[in-house]
Amino acid sequence: MTTKNDLTGKVVAITGASSGIGEATARLLAQRGAAVVLGARRTDRLEKLVADIRAQGGTAEYAALDVAKLNEMQAFINLAVTRFGHIDAIVNNAGVMPLSPLHALKIDEWNRMIDVNIRGVLHGIAAGLPILKRQGFGQFVNVSSIGGHQVWPTSSVYSATKFAVLAISDGLRQENTDIRVTVISPGVTESELADTITDEGAAKMMTDFRRIALSPTAIARAIAFALEQPGDVDVNEIIVRPTASPY
């Protein structure tokens, strides 16, 4: 499990798996032989996704998951271990992006970003790290963003949460030399993230920003690349941007 440089037989848990990057990653990893365990709040979408994967000969399970709730994250990771006997990787992908200028004081939206984008990653670590340490192997793949490297007007809180993912991930890497830690930082990617924006000005800015966007499968391939490395190779960060985009 730790020496093979492919995904056959690996068990990968993915949060935020009902759409976008999470869904594309689930499909790609299953095609490459991994057993995928999928979590999200929209279980109707997960049910269909799992049925599609199984129809194509893949192995998949799903569970309802709100990453902001530690008990749900623990149950999700325990499902993977109970079903398959171990877990090779946890992809902390769930995220929200209701951008707005700070003066709009959308405090509920700030808190939701903190809960999902930061607390959700921490809950994934809290649920998974003891298991990976007992196994003596495993990998966290934490999804940040180009917003974790740069700030734009309206992105202050979102960028802060994604900068936090970088800091948490590097601390996790330094503290655990038997566990691999990868950060994936997508550039502009087709997804439903922008659908949560309620501020009119931010929504217009994001429409312009997203005129050139990657398919989520591009990010899935980056995740697969990190997972497929031999056990002694830890790919710490991959930034993936559209070639034609300046952002």
C-alpha positions in Angstrom: 0.0 0.0 0.0 2.8 2.4 0.8 5.3 1.3 -1.9 3.0 1.0 -5.0 3.1 4.0 -7.3 -0.5 3.5 -8.6 -3.9 3.6 -7.0 -5.0 0.0 -7.2 -6.3 -1.1 -3.8 -5.9 2.3 -2.2 -8.7 3.7 -0.1 -9.3 7.4 -0.4 -11.9 9.5 1.5 -13.0 12.7 -0.2 -15.0 15.5 1.3 -17.1 17.9 -0.7 -17.6 15.1 -3.2 -21.0 15.9 -4.6 -19.8 18.3 -7.3 -16.9 20.1 -8.9 -13.4 19.0 -7.9 -14.6 16.5 -5.4 -16.8 14.7 -7.9 -14.2 14.7 -10.6 -11.6 13.4 -8.2 -13.9 10.6 -7.1 -14.5 9.5 -10.7 -10.8 9.7 -11.7 -9.4 7.9 -8.7 -12.1 5.1 -9.0 -11.2 4.7 -12.7 -7.5 4.3 -11.6 -8.4 1.5 -9.1 -8.9 3.3 -5.8 -11.8 2.6 -3.5 -13.4 5.9 -2.8 -15.5 7.0 0.2 -17.4 10.1 -0.5 -18.9 12.7 1.9 -21.0 15.7 1.4 -24.3 17.2 2.6 -26.2 16.5 -0.7 -26.6 12.8 -0.4 -28.9 12.6 -3.5 -25.9 13.6 -5.6 -23.6 11.2 -3.8 -26.0 8.3 -4.3 -26.1 8.9 -8.0 -22.3 9.4 -8.2 -21.6 6.1 -6.3 -24.1 4.3 -8.6 -22.2 5.7 -11.7 -18.8 4.6 -10.3 -20.1 1.1 -9.5 -21.7 0.8 -12.9 -18.3 1.4 -14.4 -16.7 -1.3 -12.3 -15.4 0.9 -9.5 -15.7 0.7 -5.8 -17.4 3.5 -3.8 -19.3 4.2 -0.7 -20.9 7.4 0.6 -22.1 9.1 3.7 -23.8 12.4 4.7 -21.2 14.8 5.9 -21.0 18.3 7.3 -17.3 18.9 7.7 -18.0 21.6 10.3 -19.2 18.9 12.7 -16.4 16.8 14.2 -18.6 13.8 15.1 -19.7 13.5 11.4 -16.2 13.7 10.2 -15.1 11.0 12.6 -18.0 8.8 11.5 -17.1 9.4 7.9 -13.4 8.3 8.3 -14.4 5.4 10.5 -16.8 4.2 7.7 -13.8 4.0 5.4 -11.7 2.0 7.9 -14.6 -0.3 8.8 -15.5 -1.0 5.2 -12.0 -1.5 3.8 -9.8 -2.2 6.8 -7.5 0.8 6.4 -7.3 4.2 4.7 -4.6 5.5 2.5 -5.6 9.1 1.9 -8.0 11.8 3.1 -8.8 14.6 0.6 -10.0 17.6 2.5 -11.8 19.3 -0.4 -15.0 20.7 1.0 -15.1 24.5 0.7 -17.3 27.6 0.3 -16.6 31.0 -1.3 -19.2 33.7 -0.6 -17.0 36.6 -1.5 -17.8 40.1 -0.3 -16.0 43.4 0.7 -15.4 43.6 4.4 -17.5 46.7 4.7 -20.6 44.6 3.7 -20.2 42.9 7.1 -21.5 39.6 6.0 -20.5 38.0 9.3 -22.6 34.8 8.9 -20.8 34.2 5.6 -17.4 34.9 7.2 -18.2 32.3 9.9 -19.3 29.8 7.3 -16.0 30.1 5.5 -14.1 29.7 8.7 -16.2 26.7 9.7 -15.9 24.8 6.4 -12.6 26.0 4.9 -10.5 25.9 8.1 -12.4 23.9 10.7 -13.4 21.3 8.1 -9.7 20.7 7.3 -8.8 20.5 11.0 -11.7 18.1 11.6 -10.4 15.9 8.8 -7.0 15.9 10.4 -8.4 15.2 13.9 -10.5 12.3 12.6 -7.8 10.8 10.4 -4.4 11.5 12.0 -4.7 9.0 14.9 -5.6 6.2 12.3 -2.8 7.1 9.9 -0.3 7.2 12.8 -1.5 3.7 14.0 -1.1 2.4 10.5 2.3 4.0 10.0 1.4 5.4 6.6 -1.1 7.6 4.9 -1.6 11.0 3.2 -3.6 14.1 3.6 -4.5 16.1 0.5 -5.7 19.5 1.5 -7.3 21.7 -1.1 -6.3 25.4 -0.8 -6.5 27.9 -3.7 -4.6 30.5 -5.6 -6.5 32.6 -3.0 -4.2 31.1 -0.5 -1.3 32.8 -2.2 -2.8 36.2 -3.1 -5.6 38.5 -2.0 -8.0 40.4 -4.2 -10.8 42.9 -3.2 -13.7 40.9 -1.8 -11.5 37.8 -1.1 -10.1 38.9 2.3 -11.8 36.3 4.4 -11.8 33.6 1.8 -8.1 34.1 1.2 -7.4 34.1 4.9 -9.0 30.6 5.2 -7.0 29.3 2.3 -3.7 30.8 3.6 -4.6 28.9 6.8 -4.8 25.7 4.9 -1.2 26.2 3.8 0.0 26.9 7.3 -1.9 24.0 8.9 -0.6 21.6 6.2 3.0 22.6 6.5 2.8 22.3 10.3 1.3 18.8 9.9 4.0 17.8 7.5 6.8 19.0 9.8 5.3 17.2 12.8 4.7 13.8 11.1 7.6 12.4 9.1 5.6 9.1 8.6 2.6 10.9 7.0 2.6 12.5 3.6 0.9 16.0 3.3 0.0 17.6 0.0 -1.6 20.9 -0.7 -3.4 21.4 -4.0 -4.0 25.1 -4.9 -6.4 25.4 -7.9 -6.5 28.4 -10.0 -9.8 29.4 -11.6 -11.8 26.2 -12.0 -15.3 25.4 -13.1 -17.4 24.7 -10.0 -20.4 25.8 -8.0 -18.3 27.8 -5.5 -19.3 31.1 -7.0 -23.0 30.2 -6.6 -22.8 31.1 -2.9 -21.8 34.7 -3.5 -24.7 37.0 -2.4 -22.9 40.4 -2.8 -23.8 41.8 -6.2 -20.5 43.5 -6.8 -18.5 40.5 -5.9 -20.7 38.3 -8.1 -20.0 40.5 -11.1 -16.3 40.6 -10.4 -16.2 36.8 -10.1 -18.1 36.4 -13.5 -15.3 38.4 -15.1 -12.6 36.5 -13.1 -14.0 33.1 -14.2 -14.2 33.7 -18.0 -11.2 31.4 -18.4 -11.5 28.3 -16.2 -10.1 24.8 -15.9 -12.2 21.7 -15.9 -12.3 20.1 -12.4 -10.7 17.1 -14.0 -7.5 19.0 -14.3 -7.4 19.4 -10.5 -8.3 15.7 -10.1 -5.3 14.7 -12.2 -3.1 16.8 -9.9 -4.5 15.0 -6.8 -4.0 11.6 -8.5 -0.4 12.5 -9.4 0.4 13.3 -5.7 -1.3 10.1 -4.5 0.5 7.9 -7.1 4.0 8.8 -5.9 6.1 6.1 -4.1 5.8 6.1 -0.4 9.1 7.9 0.1 8.1 10.8 -2.1 5.9 13.6 -0.6 4.7 16.2 -3.1 4.0 19.1 -0.8 2.2 21.5 -3.1 0.9 21.8 -6.6 -0.5 25.0 -8.0 -2.7 24.5 -11.1 -3.8 27.4 -13.3 -5.3 27.8 -16.7 -2.6 28.6 -19.2 -4.5 31.5 -20.7 -5.4 33.1 -17.4 -3.3 35.8 -15.6 -4.8 34.9 -12.2 
